[in-house]
Amino acid sequence: MRAPLWLPQPKSIPGPAVFLPALVVAFLSAPGLSFDYFWDDFFFLTRAQGSPTAYLTPNAAEAFWRPIPQGLYFRLLLALGPAGPLAGHLLNLLLLAAAATLLATLAARLAGPRTGLLAGLVFAASAALPSLVAWTSASQDLMAMVFVLIAFHLRESGKIAASAALAALALLSKETAAVALPVLVGWDWLLGRTPSRLKRGALLFGIVTAAWFAVHPGLRALVHAGLQSGTTGYVGLERPDRWWDYLFRYVATLFNFPVNSVSWPARLTVAGIAAGIAVLAIAPAALERLRPADVRTPSGDLGPGQDRPRPTARRLQILGLLIALPPILLPSLLVRPWATYFAALAVPGFAILAAPRLARLTPRTAAIAMAAFLLLGVWARGMDARGNGRVLTEQRFAEASLATRTVRERFRKIVPEIPAGARVLLSVAGTGTLGIHQSLQDGQALRHWYREPTIATVQPEWKRPPGADEFLIRVTPDLQVIQIDPTTSRFRAEGDDPDREEIAKPIRSYARGLAASGATDPAVWILERMATADSARLRSYDLRLAALALHAAHRDGEAAHLLRLAPPLQRWEALDMAGKVYAEPTHDPAQDALAFWPFGVSPDDPDALRYLIGQYRIGGYHRQARELARRLERVAPGDSLALATIRFNPLRE
């Protein structure tokens, strides 16, 4: 019985050489197997943990709908518990190896076995692909890629209905897979053949596209917004001044050329050398045995289910271009951050473009060229864009994984156990693209580290009335984890004693949360005690926070007394302190509305509002900036800063 034609065909690339691209990509991607969960991984795990149908059904509040990787895949990883990170990376590696083999065998069917093997090697040596193994959430890209490649195989075999079904799976994995639909519709025409069942293909792929669009809330919201970003997260037409820069960067990435500062990544040395040796040792002999095909001379049509007529070189170049260009055009135009892995879906098309040219070289020369391209790709993976939050590289993944693992290990040492139903009042210093706040607060990583789905991690300002075990924790800029007793200021931490303000900041936030939950007296007591050890400026701050708590509880006489004890502040100090309180709200809107009062700042002072709006925009507090801009527009109608801030969309910057 003959194997299905979308599977690797033994006769297309004879012998073990068919698996050489998969072997090479496995060598190059193996370092990513040691990475931990980070960033979106925790968000998807927690959503899967909270609801069995999370991500499986369209959600109007979500910009994306990817039920296969975000829903089914992460539910599988969730069920694996502590083994999930390794299992996720291994599954991603298997998907990437499968993609390498599928691409190689597809190119072999179109242009001969030598071209097929070289296309697979170009694919395997790409610098953009190992990131898909290093980050578990990149399973979205991998599944879309594998489903698209299987759809291409089925389309080449004349199995249009099955190809449309696989295209639907690709769309349910990542929206970018839609760029393959025109290629699938015009497959025979693009390859210079007499179109076979063109109307049936257009109908089937049209039905898939229409159904997908009809149920996808993010796509409808994006179209309704005129393709402008805002309602669909970071997706939408962005600043035109960077379109060409982004496109150049993606093209350079396909050529394994670094576009940022770069140094040789030491952790990849063994993998790079092993993969290079594999290419140099196996490829020349394998290429020598494989007959080069003349892609200019079509063979006879053997009909559906058999090898189809081979396209001319020009047709093959057009096919490769149509597969490669749209996947890098879309993120250039529509996606705010720039990331190397966004180029991954274009790599199959680039490999189809490059392989026929390499096939004209002698086997030894082609193998040397491939090894050089491979090592160039390893070097390019050392790109470092630290300090630029809009550029995501594999190095950033490595840093984020290491930082997350460090915080996890320190958490388990400082707080060995967290009981069911506990609340962790967590204060996290800014860690940039390490994403510690994102992982712990938005992703609720502690639920997975402690294997307890009822743990709730919230900011200290969001403390609730008593009723559950509570832990006040601070994560410092250098990733130190500190457990703090807010009533005594005692703490537990590893290593050197932390700076005093790393203890004081979460205690202040805790006291504000206490006051917001109705515990005014304990909050005031904590803040007054802290004020006795503070410098004059911080003493004034703590006493004014205590006065705010009393004023919110309608104890104005006591509040006025504390204000008289508070050292005076310069205007800029008062504005900065008021702005800090307003930027970090509690769950009590009535108390938050009084944020300016203890600092002697009028909430209707246009100059004060302009100052704070400017500070918020610099610091990224865009919601607060917009709120104050609306207030400024009311007290100073037509104010240019107010109008600009109200119209400002941070997702386009």
ABEGO torsion letter per residue (X at the ends): XBBBAABBBAAABBEAAAAAAAAAAAAAAAAAAABBBBEAAAAAAAAAAABAABGABBBAABABBBAAAAAAAAAAAAAAEAAAAAAAAAAAAAAAAAAAAAAAAAAAAAAEAAAAAAAAAAAAABAAAAAAAABAAAAAAAAAAAAAAAAAAAAAAGBAAAAAAAAAAAAAABAAAAAAAAAAAAAAAAAGBBBBGAAAAAAAAAAAAAAAAAABAAAAAAAAAGGBBGAAEABEBBBAAAAAAAAAAAAAAAAGBBABBBBBBAAAAAAAAAAAAAAAAAAAAAAAABBBBBAABBBBBAEBGBBBBBBBAAAAAAAAAAAAAAAAAAAAAABABBBAAAAAAAAAAAAAAAAAAAAABBAAAAAAAAAAAAAAAAAAAABBABGBAABBBAAAAAAAAAAAAAAAAAAAAABABBBBGBBBBBBBBBAEAAGAAAAAAAAGAAAAAAGBAABBBBBAAABBBBGBBBBBBBBBAAGBBBBBBAAAGBBBBBEBBBBAAAAAAAAAAAAAAAAAAGBAAAAAAAAAAAAAABBAAAAAAAAAAAAAAAAAAGBAAAAAAAAAABBBBBAAAAAAAAAAAAABBBABAAAAAAAAAAAGBBAABAAAAAAAAAAAAAAGBAAAAAAAAAAAAAABBGBAAAAAAAABBAAAX
